Amino acid sequence: MSKGIQRKSEFAFLIHIINLFLGIKNSFNQKYFDWNRIANRAVSEGLAGLCYEVLPREKRDIPGWLEQLFRFHYYENVARYIRCEKSLSKLMDSVNVPMVVLKGMALVPRFYGFSGVRGFSDIDVLIRSTDKSRFKNQLKNTNYIKDDSDQNLYHDDGVILDIHTDLFGTARIQSRKLAVKMNAEIPWSKTRNFSIAQKKGLCFEPELEILFLCYHMVKHSFLKLIWTVDIAKIILTYKNKFRWDYFVELSAESNLNVFSYYGLHFTNEIVRGLVPGEILGQLRTFQSNALQTSMYNAVMQGQKVHQFAELFFLSSIQSANRKLAFIKEVAFPAASVKKQILCGYKLSLLKIGFYPIRVFQILWIGLTWTVSLLKNYSFRLSYKFSE
């Protein structure tokens, strides 16, 4: 942990659990816990199944109800993985289009071993944009049903299929094109085979996979600690075979240093010594703004700060004109993006129009940021007086 960083007790406990899971020794001397807070935080961070796996190694009096809660989530993860694996197997039999399996469905069989440890909500696949029409036509021969709210989502007996045509979402959110500079065809030259659903599937080489996972974590404002476990498992699995120089080169070429740096820095704060210091130094090629730094420090101390990823996108854009274009696109998005933003709102609210809702969203985000910063300041102040 970086000098001067104090963490909320439940956040620190979960970091301790993560290190135990990874087989890394760490000292943790706290004696008193709010088990309700730990339970809620473990579930929200995607760590409930992992906690169930690790608890026998933790020599503490864990409440019985907490163990049962973690056990429920562990076996819920197992059941969901079985459903997803079965659905993916049918998909691979029915669709004759190259696709790369992304995120949880690709990570669990390769790095976790036990499907109960790492849960995920859907199957994410990457296809070429030129194959999209053919892919969707072939989906008609399966049990997948199109989602009315999003043209990229399909459902099959509780399993959600999320179809991506570019790895970093620049097709879905146009403003991201101002920051990300990776050609959509490049990821296809960096794939490898792996065994999934008793079939041969495609995944990414580890360097590109971590680049994507860092981007995904920052894009979602460090929402779940399980994403740091994903990154740590890949690095620890490949060890000296992981090509750090190649990773830095790939990150720089794609203009993703902001995301690579913060994704790896945050993971390194959770699992100390995982990322070489000189690598973080080589990735630190940008200027951070004060608000971004304050938000990130709050996250490292265990605060939940939602929807501040745009600050990282702004840091990755060098040109002032492109920064202004990014802000304009965020404020006045394309029609396809508007639909995504409004997804989930009641029909009665949608009648008032997009921009009144958007103004409300921005004001609400500003309020949550202010509350997070005040909570962070209050937490640091109380910690200082308790010393």
Contacts in CASP RR format, 6 or more apart in sequence:
PFRMAT RR
TARGET T0000
AUTHOR 0000-0000-0000
METHOD contacts of the structure
MODEL  1
MSKGIQRKSEFAFLIHIINLFLGIKNSFNQKYFDWNRIANRAVSEGLAGL
CYEVLPREKRDIPGWLEQLFRFHYYENVARYIRCEKSLSKLMDSVNVPMV
VLKGMALVPRFYGFSGVRGFSDIDVLIRSTDKSRFKNQLKNTNYIKDDSD
QNLYHDDGVILDIHTDLFGTARIQSRKLAVKMNAEIPWSKTRNFSIAQKK
GLCFEPELEILFLCYHMVKHSFLKLIWTVDIAKIILTYKNKFRWDYFVEL
SAESNLNVFSYYGLHFTNEIVRGLVPGEILGQLRTFQSNALQTSMYNAVM
QGQKVHQFAELFFLSSIQSANRKLAFIKEVAFPAASVKKQILCGYKLSLL
KIGFYPIRVFQILWIGLTWTVSLLKNYSFRLSYKFSE
1 7 0 8 1.000
1 269 0 8 1.000
1 272 0 8 1.000
2 269 0 8 1.000
2 300 0 8 1.000
5 269 0 8 1.000
5 297 0 8 1.000
5 300 0 8 1.000
5 301 0 8 1.000
6 301 0 8 1.000
6 379 0 8 1.000
6 380 0 8 1.000
6 383 0 8 1.000
7 15 0 8 1.000
7 300 0 8 1.000
7 301 0 8 1.000
7 302 0 8 1.000
8 301 0 8 1.000
8 302 0 8 1.000
8 303 0 8 1.000
8 379 0 8 1.000
9 30 0 8 1.000
9 33 0 8 1.000
9 34 0 8 1.000
9 37 0 8 1.000
10 33 0 8 1.000
10 34 0 8 1.000
10 37 0 8 1.000
10 38 0 8 1.000
10 41 0 8 1.000
11 41 0 8 1.000
11 301 0 8 1.000
11 302 0 8 1.000
12 28 0 8 1.000
12 30 0 8 1.000
13 28 0 8 1.000
13 30 0 8 1.000
13 33 0 8 1.000
13 38 0 8 1.000
14 38 0 8 1.000
14 41 0 8 1.000
14 42 0 8 1.000
14 45 0 8 1.000
14 47 0 8 1.000
14 51 0 8 1.000
14 225 0 8 1.000
15 26 0 8 1.000
15 225 0 8 1.000
15 270 0 8 1.000
16 26 0 8 1.000
16 28 0 8 1.000
17 47 0 8 1.000
17 50 0 8 1.000
17 51 0 8 1.000
17 54 0 8 1.000
17 58 0 8 1.000
18 47 0 8 1.000
18 50 0 8 1.000
18 225 0 8 1.000
18 228 0 8 1.000
18 229 0 8 1.000
18 232 0 8 1.000
18 270 0 8 1.000
18 271 0 8 1.000
19 25 0 8 1.000
19 26 0 8 1.000
19 270 0 8 1.000
19 271 0 8 1.000
20 26 0 8 1.000
20 54 0 8 1.000
20 57 0 8 1.000
20 58 0 8 1.000
21 50 0 8 1.000
21 53 0 8 1.000
21 54 0 8 1.000
21 117 0 8 1.000
21 229 0 8 1.000
22 229 0 8 1.000
22 232 0 8 1.000
22 233 0 8 1.000
22 236 0 8 1.000
22 271 0 8 1.000
24 271 0 8 1.000
24 272 0 8 1.000
26 272 0 8 1.000
33 60 0 8 1.000
35 62 0 8 1.000
35 63 0 8 1.000
35 66 0 8 1.000
38 66 0 8 1.000
39 66 0 8 1.000
39 69 0 8 1.000
42 48 0 8 1.000
42 51 0 8 1.000
42 70 0 8 1.000
43 69 0 8 1.000
43 73 0 8 1.000
44 224 0 8 1.000
44 304 0 8 1.000
45 224 0 8 1.000
45 225 0 8 1.000
45 226 0 8 1.000
46 119 0 8 1.000
46 224 0 8 1.000
46 225 0 8 1.000
46 226 0 8 1.000
47 225 0 8 1.000
47 226 0 8 1.000
47 229 0 8 1.000
48 69 0 8 1.000
48 70 0 8 1.000
48 73 0 8 1.000
48 74 0 8 1.000
49 70 0 8 1.000
49 73 0 8 1.000
49 74 0 8 1.000
49 77 0 8 1.000
49 116 0 8 1.000
49 117 0 8 1.000
49 118 0 8 1.000
49 119 0 8 1.000
50 117 0 8 1.000
50 118 0 8 1.000
50 226 0 8 1.000
50 229 0 8 1.000
51 70 0 8 1.000
52 67 0 8 1.000
52 70 0 8 1.000
52 71 0 8 1.000
52 73 0 8 1.000
52 74 0 8 1.000
52 116 0 8 1.000
53 74 0 8 1.000
53 114 0 8 1.000
53 116 0 8 1.000
53 117 0 8 1.000
55 62 0 8 1.000
55 67 0 8 1.000
55 70 0 8 1.000
74 116 0 8 1.000
74 117 0 8 1.000
75 116 0 8 1.000
77 115 0 8 1.000
77 116 0 8 1.000
77 117 0 8 1.000
77 118 0 8 1.000
77 119 0 8 1.000
78 115 0 8 1.000
78 116 0 8 1.000
80 119 0 8 1.000
80 120 0 8 1.000
80 121 0 8 1.000
81 108 0 8 1.000
81 115 0 8 1.000
81 116 0 8 1.000
81 119 0 8 1.000
81 120 0 8 1.000
82 115 0 8 1.000
83 157 0 8 1.000
83 158 0 8 1.000
83 159 0 8 1.000
84 105 0 8 1.000
84 120 0 8 1.000
84 122 0 8 1.000
84 123 0 8 1.000
84 159 0 8 1.000
85 105 0 8 1.000
85 196 0 8 1.000
85 197 0 8 1.000
86 197 0 8 1.000
87 123 0 8 1.000
87 156 0 8 1.000
87 157 0 8 1.000
87 159 0 8 1.000
87 161 0 8 1.000
88 101 0 8 1.000
88 105 0 8 1.000
88 123 0 8 1.000
88 196 0 8 1.000
88 197 0 8 1.000
89 197 0 8 1.000
89 198 0 8 1.000
89 199 0 8 1.000
90 142 0 8 1.000
90 143 0 8 1.000
90 156 0 8 1.000
91 123 0 8 1.000
91 125 0 8 1.000
91 142 0 8 1.000
91 144 0 8 1.000
91 161 0 8 1.000
92 197 0 8 1.000
92 199 0 8 1.000
92 201 0 8 1.000
94 138 0 8 1.000
94 139 0 8 1.000
94 141 0 8 1.000
94 142 0 8 1.000
95 135 0 8 1.000
95 138 0 8 1.000
95 139 0 8 1.000
95 142 0 8 1.000
96 138 0 8 1.000
97 127 0 8 1.000
97 131 0 8 1.000
97 134 0 8 1.000
97 135 0 8 1.000
97 138 0 8 1.000
98 127 0 8 1.000
98 128 0 8 1.000
98 131 0 8 1.000
98 188 0 8 1.000
98 202 0 8 1.000
99 125 0 8 1.000
99 126 0 8 1.000
99 127 0 8 1.000
99 135 0 8 1.000
99 202 0 8 1.000
100 106 0 8 1.000
100 125 0 8 1.000
100 126 0 8 1.000
100 127 0 8 1.000
100 187 0 8 1.000
100 188 0 8 1.000
100 191 0 8 1.000
100 202 0 8 1.000
100 203 0 8 1.000
100 204 0 8 1.000
101 123 0 8 1.000
101 124 0 8 1.000
101 125 0 8 1.000
101 196 0 8 1.000
101 201 0 8 1.000
101 202 0 8 1.000
101 203 0 8 1.000
102 124 0 8 1.000
102 125 0 8 1.000
102 126 0 8 1.000
102 164 0 8 1.000
102 212 0 8 1.000
103 120 0 8 1.000
103 124 0 8 1.000
103 213 0 8 1.000
103 216 0 8 1.000
104 118 0 8 1.000
104 119 0 8 1.000
104 120 0 8 1.000
104 124 0 8 1.000
104 230 0 8 1.000
105 120 0 8 1.000
105 123 0 8 1.000
105 124 0 8 1.000
105 196 0 8 1.000
106 194 0 8 1.000
106 196 0 8 1.000
106 203 0 8 1.000
106 204 0 8 1.000
106 209 0 8 1.000
107 118 0 8 1.000
107 230 0 8 1.000
107 233 0 8 1.000
108 115 0 8 1.000
108 117 0 8 1.000
108 118 0 8 1.000
108 119 0 8 1.000
108 120 0 8 1.000
109 115 0 8 1.000
109 194 0 8 1.000
109 195 0 8 1.000
109 196 0 8 1.000
110 194 0 8 1.000
110 203 0 8 1.000
111 230 0 8 1.000
111 233 0 8 1.000
111 234 0 8 1.000
111 237 0 8 1.000
112 118 0 8 1.000
112 233 0 8 1.000
118 226 0 8 1.000
118 229 0 8 1.000
118 230 0 8 1.000
119 226 0 8 1.000
121 160 0 8 1.000
122 159 0 8 1.000
122 160 0 8 1.000
122 161 0 8 1.000
122 162 0 8 1.000
123 159 0 8 1.000
123 160 0 8 1.000
123 161 0 8 1.000
123 162 0 8 1.000
124 162 0 8 1.000
124 164 0 8 1.000
125 161 0 8 1.000
125 162 0 8 1.000
125 163 0 8 1.000
125 164 0 8 1.000
126 164 0 8 1.000
126 165 0 8 1.000
126 166 0 8 1.000
126 167 0 8 1.000
126 187 0 8 1.000
127 135 0 8 1.000
127 163 0 8 1.000
127 164 0 8 1.000
127 165 0 8 1.000
128 165 0 8 1.000
128 184 0 8 1.000
128 185 0 8 1.000
128 188 0 8 1.000
129 165 0 8 1.000
129 166 0 8 1.000
129 171 0 8 1.000
129 184 0 8 1.000
132 163 0 8 1.000
132 165 0 8 1.000
135 163 0 8 1.000
136 163 0 8 1.000
139 154 0 8 1.000
142 156 0 8 1.000
143 156 0 8 1.000
143 157 0 8 1.000
144 154 0 8 1.000
144 155 0 8 1.000
144 156 0 8 1.000
144 161 0 8 1.000
145 154 0 8 1.000
145 155 0 8 1.000
145 156 0 8 1.000
146 153 0 8 1.000
146 154 0 8 1.000
147 153 0 8 1.000
147 154 0 8 1.000
147 155 0 8 1.000
147 160 0 8 1.000
149 339 0 8 1.000
149 343 0 8 1.000
149 344 0 8 1.000
150 339 0 8 1.000
150 340 0 8 1.000
150 343 0 8 1.000
152 162 0 8 1.000
152 163 0 8 1.000
152 164 0 8 1.000
152 172 0 8 1.000
153 160 0 8 1.000
153 161 0 8 1.000
153 162 0 8 1.000
153 163 0 8 1.000
154 160 0 8 1.000
154 161 0 8 1.000
154 163 0 8 1.000
155 161 0 8 1.000
165 171 0 8 1.000
165 184 0 8 1.000
166 184 0 8 1.000
167 182 0 8 1.000
167 184 0 8 1.000
167 187 0 8 1.000
167 212 0 8 1.000
168 176 0 8 1.000
168 180 0 8 1.000
168 182 0 8 1.000
168 212 0 8 1.000
168 215 0 8 1.000
168 256 0 8 1.000
169 176 0 8 1.000
169 180 0 8 1.000
170 176 0 8 1.000
170 177 0 8 1.000
170 180 0 8 1.000
170 184 0 8 1.000
171 184 0 8 1.000
172 336 0 8 1.000
172 337 0 8 1.000
172 340 0 8 1.000
173 333 0 8 1.000
173 337 0 8 1.000
173 340 0 8 1.000
174 329 0 8 1.000
174 333 0 8 1.000
174 334 0 8 1.000
174 337 0 8 1.000
175 313 0 8 1.000
175 325 0 8 1.000
175 326 0 8 1.000
175 329 0 8 1.000
175 330 0 8 1.000
175 333 0 8 1.000
176 313 0 8 1.000
178 313 0 8 1.000
178 317 0 8 1.000
178 322 0 8 1.000
178 325 0 8 1.000
178 326 0 8 1.000
178 329 0 8 1.000
179 255 0 8 1.000
179 313 0 8 1.000
179 316 0 8 1.000
179 317 0 8 1.000
179 326 0 8 1.000
180 254 0 8 1.000
180 255 0 8 1.000
180 256 0 8 1.000
181 253 0 8 1.000
181 254 0 8 1.000
181 255 0 8 1.000
182 253 0 8 1.000
182 254 0 8 1.000
182 256 0 8 1.000
187 204 0 8 1.000
187 208 0 8 1.000
190 204 0 8 1.000
190 205 0 8 1.000
190 207 0 8 1.000
190 208 0 8 1.000
191 202 0 8 1.000
191 203 0 8 1.000
191 204 0 8 1.000
191 205 0 8 1.000
192 202 0 8 1.000
192 203 0 8 1.000
192 204 0 8 1.000
192 205 0 8 1.000
193 200 0 8 1.000
193 201 0 8 1.000
193 202 0 8 1.000
193 203 0 8 1.000
194 200 0 8 1.000
194 201 0 8 1.000
194 202 0 8 1.000
194 203 0 8 1.000
195 201 0 8 1.000
203 209 0 8 1.000
204 212 0 8 1.000
206 234 0 8 1.000
206 235 0 8 1.000
206 237 0 8 1.000
206 238 0 8 1.000
206 242 0 8 1.000
207 242 0 8 1.000
207 243 0 8 1.000
207 246 0 8 1.000
207 247 0 8 1.000
207 250 0 8 1.000
208 250 0 8 1.000
209 234 0 8 1.000
210 231 0 8 1.000
210 234 0 8 1.000
210 235 0 8 1.000
210 247 0 8 1.000
210 264 0 8 1.000
211 247 0 8 1.000
211 250 0 8 1.000
211 251 0 8 1.000
211 254 0 8 1.000
211 256 0 8 1.000
211 259 0 8 1.000
211 260 0 8 1.000
213 227 0 8 1.000
213 230 0 8 1.000
213 231 0 8 1.000
213 234 0 8 1.000
214 231 0 8 1.000
214 256 0 8 1.000
214 259 0 8 1.000
214 260 0 8 1.000
214 262 0 8 1.000
214 263 0 8 1.000
214 264 0 8 1.000
215 256 0 8 1.000
215 259 0 8 1.000
215 260 0 8 1.000
216 227 0 8 1.000
217 223 0 8 1.000
217 224 0 8 1.000
217 227 0 8 1.000
217 228 0 8 1.000
217 231 0 8 1.000
217 263 0 8 1.000
217 266 0 8 1.000
218 258 0 8 1.000
218 259 0 8 1.000
218 262 0 8 1.000
218 263 0 8 1.000
218 309 0 8 1.000
218 312 0 8 1.000
219 259 0 8 1.000
219 309 0 8 1.000
219 312 0 8 1.000
220 309 0 8 1.000
221 299 0 8 1.000
221 305 0 8 1.000
221 306 0 8 1.000
221 307 0 8 1.000
221 308 0 8 1.000
221 309 0 8 1.000
222 263 0 8 1.000
222 266 0 8 1.000
222 299 0 8 1.000
222 305 0 8 1.000
223 304 0 8 1.000
223 306 0 8 1.000
225 270 0 8 1.000
228 266 0 8 1.000
228 267 0 8 1.000
228 270 0 8 1.000
228 271 0 8 1.000
231 263 0 8 1.000
231 264 0 8 1.000
231 267 0 8 1.000
232 267 0 8 1.000
232 270 0 8 1.000
232 271 0 8 1.000
232 274 0 8 1.000
234 242 0 8 1.000
235 242 0 8 1.000
235 274 0 8 1.000
235 275 0 8 1.000
236 274 0 8 1.000
244 276 0 8 1.000
244 279 0 8 1.000
247 260 0 8 1.000
247 279 0 8 1.000
248 260 0 8 1.000
248 279 0 8 1.000
248 282 0 8 1.000
248 283 0 8 1.000
251 257 0 8 1.000
251 259 0 8 1.000
251 260 0 8 1.000
251 283 0 8 1.000
252 285 0 8 1.000
255 316 0 8 1.000
256 316 0 8 1.000
257 283 0 8 1.000
257 284 0 8 1.000
257 285 0 8 1.000
257 286 0 8 1.000
257 316 0 8 1.000
258 286 0 8 1.000
258 312 0 8 1.000
258 313 0 8 1.000
258 315 0 8 1.000
258 316 0 8 1.000
259 312 0 8 1.000
259 316 0 8 1.000
260 283 0 8 1.000
261 280 0 8 1.000
261 281 0 8 1.000
261 283 0 8 1.000
261 284 0 8 1.000
261 286 0 8 1.000
262 296 0 8 1.000
262 312 0 8 1.000
264 275 0 8 1.000
264 279 0 8 1.000
264 280 0 8 1.000
264 283 0 8 1.000
265 275 0 8 1.000
265 280 0 8 1.000
266 296 0 8 1.000
266 299 0 8 1.000
266 300 0 8 1.000
267 274 0 8 1.000
267 275 0 8 1.000
268 274 0 8 1.000
268 275 0 8 1.000
268 280 0 8 1.000
269 300 0 8 1.000
286 315 0 8 1.000
286 316 0 8 1.000
287 315 0 8 1.000
288 296 0 8 1.000
288 315 0 8 1.000
289 311 0 8 1.000
289 314 0 8 1.000
289 315 0 8 1.000
291 311 0 8 1.000
291 369 0 8 1.000
292 308 0 8 1.000
292 311 0 8 1.000
292 312 0 8 1.000
292 314 0 8 1.000
292 315 0 8 1.000
294 373 0 8 1.000
294 376 0 8 1.000
295 305 0 8 1.000
295 308 0 8 1.000
295 311 0 8 1.000
295 369 0 8 1.000
295 372 0 8 1.000
295 373 0 8 1.000
297 376 0 8 1.000
298 305 0 8 1.000
298 372 0 8 1.000
298 373 0 8 1.000
298 375 0 8 1.000
298 376 0 8 1.000
299 305 0 8 1.000
301 376 0 8 1.000
301 379 0 8 1.000
301 380 0 8 1.000
303 372 0 8 1.000
303 375 0 8 1.000
303 376 0 8 1.000
303 379 0 8 1.000
304 372 0 8 1.000
305 368 0 8 1.000
305 369 0 8 1.000
305 372 0 8 1.000
306 365 0 8 1.000
306 368 0 8 1.000
307 365 0 8 1.000
307 368 0 8 1.000
308 365 0 8 1.000
308 369 0 8 1.000
310 326 0 8 1.000
310 330 0 8 1.000
313 326 0 8 1.000
314 323 0 8 1.000
314 326 0 8 1.000
314 327 0 8 1.000
317 323 0 8 1.000
317 326 0 8 1.000
331 358 0 8 1.000
333 341 0 8 1.000
338 354 0 8 1.000
341 354 0 8 1.000
341 357 0 8 1.000
341 358 0 8 1.000
341 361 0 8 1.000
342 350 0 8 1.000
342 354 0 8 1.000
342 357 0 8 1.000
345 357 0 8 1.000
349 357 0 8 1.000
350 357 0 8 1.000
END
